Amino acid sequence: MPNRIIQIIANPGAGQEGLNLKTVQTIFSAYPVEWDVSITKEAGDATLLAKAAVEAGADVVAIYGGDGSVAETAAALAGASQTCLAILPGGTANVMSVELGIPGKLEDALRVAADPASQVRTIDMGVVNKRPFVLRVGMGLEAEMVAGADREAKNRFGVFAYLWSGLQNIARPQPARYQLTLDGQQVEADGLTCIVANSGNMGQAGLNLIPTIAVDDGLLDVIVIGQAGLKSFFDVAGAILGLAEVQPEERPTRYTQLGADMRSSLQYWQAKEVRVVCEPPQTIQSDGEVLDAKEVHCQIQQGALRVLTPPA
């Protein structure tokens, strides 16, 4: 069997310390692989480097970075029938790696990329305003949490930076009316945040905004959360970050109840194509990156991406 060709793309601006090449060499030396590494310098580089790797015949493109870097890399791999994505969690939150059960420790994630026994999982991708996303698009409060957590804060406080940003914004909530077009059907909803999700994971295994959200069902999940749901939203966030005083044995019950409380105060739909216009206009984010847009047009690309996940 020929050696597996792995092209690593590393984002040096990601939230963690940086890719340790000595660790890469130590782990990969135990497997029949050939590998190289490229470094991103600005937004969009991961897509260009991944396209070049596909054209050069790479079997695996491994991205070291956060969810934004994963989305950029995925854009180049969507529809590439033989090339798989491997995720080396190196960002602030790394939600997609949690969603797919990819280890957070670099050594273990490298083994997933190199191990011939690793499973290939086919998942969906979303596109918002012609830009790919793997997690979700958020408008309003959820996007303000992202916009308010600058790089310095994320480097210093990690995922706590998002919660702090959200707590600052919750003191001045800005409700909006969302005009939604869902597979051609028009509805309106009032709320503080609107989320169009491919993944509902909130950064901890098994914890989702809505239990039915799946990354391989061919559907986008649309959620509008109103004022009444904010306490549960931040209770969930606090529990994830370890701020809530919850004993380990109590966490499954507590998380289930938090999810139930929040679901009682939200509106929820599923669709393959979603347009959202809000009044007044709100901040919009996609996979952790703020978008320069006033409305969103989202579509699902079913089964567009092949991702390496741990062996069964």
ABEGO torsion letter per residue (X at the ends): XBBBBBBBBBBAABABAEBBAAAAAAAAAABBBBBBBBBBABBGAAAAAAAAAAAAGBABBBBBEBAAAAAAAAAAABGBAABBBBBBBABAAGAAAAAAGBBABAAAAAAAAABAABBBBBBBBBBBGGBBBABBBBBEAAAAAAAABBAAAAAAAEAAAAAAAAAAAAABBBBBBBBBBBGGBBBBBBBABBBBBABABAGBBGBBABAABBAAAGBBBBBBBBAAAAAAAAAAAAAAAGABBBBAAAAAAAAAAAAAAAAAABBBBBBABBBBBBOBBBBBBBGGBBBBBABBBBBBBBGABBBBBBBX
